[in-house]
Amino acid sequence: PGAVQSGHYLWPASTALCEYLISTCKNKREETTTGDDDDKHISPSFELPVKSILELGAGTALTSLVSIQLFHKTLEFVVVTDHDPTALERARDNYETTMMELYDQAASEEEKEAVINEVASVLVEFIPLKWGQTRQWKNLERTIKSDHNFLKTDPPVTFDLVLGSDLVYCVEVVEPLLRTVERAMEKTVKCGSGGRFILSQSFAYDSETEKEIDRVCEKLKLQRRVLVDRLSEDGSKILEFRFVL
């Protein structure tokens, strides 16, 4: 899969990733409301407020749409990327439709205002991106800096959370993918907060791909760990990558 399929297709791992994000945020909110300071951060993935999100190989952008609704109170911007411009057009349509549906479903004027002033106020960019290509990454940075009125002297654009679903479909994509992730999370690790890349998969990788992931992670000083493994049950696995400090 992947090499021959279009980004217009909703990959099974995308729904699994959304379910993980929803359950994690729900658990964190429940633990926070108990008032027990020792359990406020039930998930190591969301220790700090999520202010910026990058979705790689977004396709329909389901993960971004769910993330906006989960993290909108702290989010400043979301960048939806895919190598296929037509998939990005579909993603933008899905975003606009979702915002309209949230507004229409709001039960009161107060809820409608919340949709407009909170959820829909998050800046969302739709930018073509091929992994491992410096020129395209610099274009992404220019677009974001321009829209945010960043100064030329400001540090490189980086993200608190990088998300992706069923991105590894052959061994050749591993290094360009993880090099893009490295670039996306560079600033956060230097500042000590630590960006995260959360990747879901709906099928097991072969031994060659697993070895390549280990090789590139060691090269880039990334640590991979399993958050959820239900491949044998419902066909889903969630991984987290972060820098080794």
N, C-alpha and C positions, 0 to 999 in steps of 0.2 A: 504493500500500500504506500501511499504518499507520493511516489515518483510519478504515478500515472493518474492519481485521483485529483479532482479539483477541490479548491478551498470552499466551494459551494456546498460541500458535503459535511454534515455534522458528525464528527468523529466520536465514537463511543466514549473515548477517554475524556472528552470535553464535559460531558454530563457528570462523570465521576469526579472531575476536578471541581466543578461547581458545587456538587454535594459536599465535598470535603471542606471547601471554603465556608459554606453555609453552616455546616455542623460545628466547625471550629469557632466561628464567630459567635454562634449561639451558646456554645459551652463557655466561651470566655465571658460573655455578658452575664451568664448565670452565676459563674464563679465570682465575678466582680461585685454583683449585687449582694452576695452573702456577707461582704464586709471582712472576709478573711484575707488579710494582706499577703499571706503566704501562697495563696492560690490565684492571685489576680491574673497571672499570665499562664494560663493552662496550656497554650500552644507556643512553642518556641518560634514559630513562624511569624507571629504578630506581637512581638514583645514591645515594639514601638509603634506609634501612629503611622499608618500607611498614607504617605503624601503623594506618591507617584507610582504608577503602574505601567509596565510595558508588556503587551501580549505579542508573542512571536507566533507566526504562522496562524493568525487568528481565524481565518476562514469566515464563518458566520458571526464571529465576535461574541458568542454566547458567554464565554468566561469574562470578558470585559464588561458586558452588560450586567452580569450578576455582581461583579466586583464593585461597580459604580454604586449599586444599591446598598452593598454591604459597608463600604468604606467612605461614603460621600461626605460624612461629617469632618473627615480629616484630609480627604483627597484634594490635591491641587490640579493634577492633570493625569490623563490616561492616554497612552499612545497605542493605537491598534495597528499592527503591521502584518503584511503578507507580501509574498513576491508577486502575487497575481493581482493586477489592478482591478479586474472585474470582481474578484472576491472582496476587495476593499469597498467597491461600490455597493455590493450586497450588504456588507457589514454596516456601512453608513445608513443604508435604508432600514436595516434592522434596529439600529440605534434610534433613529428618528421615530420609527413606529413604536418602539418600546416607551420612549418618553411621552408620546401622545397617549398611549394606553394607560400609563401610570397616572397621567393627568385625568383622563376620563374616568378611571376607576376610583379616584379619590372621593371619599364620602362627604367631605365638607370643604368649605372654602379655605379653612386653615390647612387642610391636607393638600389642597391644590397649590396653595402658596408654598408649601414645603417642597413640593415636586419642582416648582419653578426656581425657588431660591436656594435649594440645597442639591437635589439630585441632578437636575438639568443644568445647574450652574457650573458643574465640574467641566473643565476644558477637556475635550476629547479630540484627538488628532487621528487622522487616517493616512498613514504614510507607507509607501512601498519600501520593502526592505528585503534584500538578499543577504543571508548570513555570511559573515566573514569578509564583506566588501566594504573597505574603508570609505570609499567615495559615497556610498549610499548612507552609511552611518553619519558622515559629516553633514549630508543633506538633512537627515533627521534632526541633528543637533541645531542646524541653522533655522529650520522651521520652528522648532520649539522655542529657541531663544528669541526669535523675531516675534512670535505670538505672545511671549511672556515679557517682552521688553527687557530681556537680559542684556547686560553689558558685554562687550567683546572680551573684557578682562575676567568675566565670571568663569568659574571652573567648568569642566565638561559636564554635559547633561548626564545624569545617572538616575537610577530608579531604586526605590525601596523594595519593590516586588516585581519580579519578572515571571510571567506565566506562560505555559505552553502545554498543548495536548497532542499526543501521538506525533511528536516532531521527529523522532529518530526512526526512520523507516529503512535506512541502510547505513553501513559502516562509514561511508564517505561523508555523510552530513555531520558526524559527531564533532570533528574539530572546528569547522566553521561555525556550527551552532554554539559551542561552548566558548569560542573566542568572542562571539557577539555578546554572550552572557557576561563574560569577563569585563568587557568594555562597558556594558550597561550597569554593572554593579561596582565599578572601580572606585568612585568617590566615597560611597557609603562605607566600604571596608576601611579606607584610609582614615575616615573620621571616627571609626570605632563602632559604628552602629550596626554595620553588617547587612548588606542587601541579601535577598533570598531569591533563588530561582526554583519555582515549584513546577515540576513536570509530571504529567500523568501519562500512563501508557495502558493500552488495552490488549497488548500481546507481549509475550516474553521475547527478549532480545536473544539472538544467537550468541555463542561463546566469543566469536570474533568481535562482535559489537560491544559486548561487555568488557573485553580486554581493551578495546580502543577507548571506551569511556574512562576506564581506570588510568590508562596512559595519559590521556589529555588532562584529566583532573589532576594528576600528579604534576604534570608540566605547568599547569596554570595555578597550582596551589588551591584547587577547589576540593571540597569534601562532599562526598555524596552519602546520603543516608536515606533509608526507607521510612516513610511516614505511615503508609498503609500498604498492605499486600494482600489483595483478595483476587489475584489472577485465577486461582483455582476455584473460586466461588462465583464471583460475578464478572470476572474478566477485567479487573482494574488494579492498578498499582500507582501509588503516589510517591515521588521522590523529591527530596530537597537538596539543593546544591548551595553551598556558601563557602566563602573564603576561609582558609585555615589561618587564624591569627597567631 
